[in-house]
Amino acid sequence: MKKSSRPIRLRFLIALIGNGIRAVASFSGGVLVARGLGVRAFGELSFLNGTFNSLKSLLDLGASTAFYTFISRGGALGPYLRAYLAWLAIQFVVVAGLVGGLLPSVAYDHVWLGYPRALVLLAFLASFMQLQVWTTVTQVGESKRETLIVQIASASIALAHLGLVWLLIRNAIISVTAVFGCIIAEYAAAAAIGVWLFRRIKTQSAGTAPEGPPPERSILRSFMRFCRPLMLSGMAGAAYDFGDRWMLQRFGGAVNQGIYQAAYQFAAISLFATTSILQVLWKEFSDAFARGAQDRLAYLYVRVSKCVVVIGAAVSGFLIPWSAEIIRAMLGREFKGSGAVLGLLFLYPVHQALGQVTGTLAFATGETWIFSKVTVGFTVISLVLSYLLQAPMDALVPGLAMGAMGLAIKTVGLNIISVNTLGWLLARRHRWKFDWTYQFVALAISLALGIVIKWSIFSVWRPAEISLATLAGPLMLAAALFAAIQIAIVYRYPALVGFTRNELVGYWHAFLRRRAT
């Protein structure tokens, strides 16, 4: 156990650092884009980008999940890669053809609400390069445990995007079209990096792959068997995301879309720690399951679940009380309606992180039917709630016309229920005890602590005008106090993060010894 766990911890650390750099760069780029475009144009960008991001699940039909699971279990990479790249090519040709002119104007205008075809096609190209092409590169790299290369490349792309956006703003040429063009250029370069990475891995692995790779028919059957239950959940996932974005744009307009997306991108930065380890964790889940190491599987799942929830709860609990001030300081008065939405959405990453870990367990162990049933069931509920919360009061079926706030309420509430439902079902399947109390204990502690600290600091140090410069001091002081108290709480109750006190102390001493050497 000791030998095998070191590479995992090292890869977790590399992924955490790499994704941390990427998250900061991507977040900074998103803030610059929002400020540069303004709330309405930023809402249009978010709608167009979001439609294709949500349709990825429909286009993919679970193939990317199957691809990464198969190559993570070892064996020949080439046959699976060729099959999957062929499927990506089919997706690209079909969608580009439909958007480019094959889809009738009536249907096209109903889906994309009258936006020019050239702009929508540009949005599709940007989304495809980012989500399909680059994700394939990272999956291949992680399957061969090339975490360092993957993270360096990912961070470089995010930094390049930040630099290009800054140049667009500096030269006063930023627009929705220009931003999409930058994304396409960045991930075209990423595709070239991917080719180099594939060749490097192939060279390193020469002579080590098992003889007799599976025939093409066997590969196709493997994909079909794995993806069959995911096809329905993929359609449901696409309907879930697309329905939210479309209804918000249709009923609330570009301004509400911009407000929601601005708040969401602030909240989503809390997910970088979980995103950092997902593919590493997926590889280890798949490997443990393939070897029949159920104890190892349970050990990884329980510890990682508790860690991501406590980390997410700490970040969210600290930031929620500062939501209005953060929006005002970083995005300006035009986005002032995002403060309350942001405060609510800061709750989202806590259970979304847990959901990502739990979903990874379902995929890695082949429990795709359970995942599919939960996804489909909650998608139906989601669409109904989205309509009721966002539709105007004078509609044929009246709604509450809550706009971005209504979508935020639905997103957070339904996410908590659906993630715990999936976790409970998988716990029953694997005969594990389902523990949910730590989620709400961690969140309650962090939120109460965050509120008290903000109130205490603002009672003696409240800036007259909110800006980045005036908010930095109080926020940094609050962060230092919050971190110190949180560390003390974890030390006093180490079970919150799935460790014993002796283990925490041991890791700390090991860290100090490494620094000394």
Buried (B, 14 or more C-beta within 10 A) or exposed (E): EEEEEEEBEBBBEBBBBBBBBBBBBBBBBBBBBBBBBBBBBBBBBBBBBBBBBBBBBBBBBBBBBBBBBBBBBEBBBEBBBEBBEEBBEEBBEEBBEBBEEEBEEEEBEEBBBEBEBEBBBBBBBBBBBBBBBBBBBBBBBBBBBBBBBBBBBBBBBBBBBBEBBBEBBEEEEBEBBBBBBBBBBBBEBBEEBBEEBBEBBBEEEEEEBEEEBBEEEEBEEBBEEBBBBBBBBBBBBBBBBBBBBBBBBBBBBBBBBBBBBBBBBBBBBBBBBBBBBBBBBBBBBBBBBBEEBBEBBBBBBBBBBBBBBBBBBBBBBBBBBBBBBBBBBBBBEBBBBBBBBBBBBBBBBBBBBBBBBBBBBBBBBBBBBBBBBBBBBBBEBBBEBBBBBBBEEEEEEEBBBBBBBBBBBBBBBBBBEBBBBBBBBBBEEBEBEEEBEBBEBBBEBBBEBBBBBBEEBBEEEEBEEBEEEBBEEBBEBBBEBBEEBBEEBBEEBBEBBBBEEEEBEEEEEEEEEEEEE
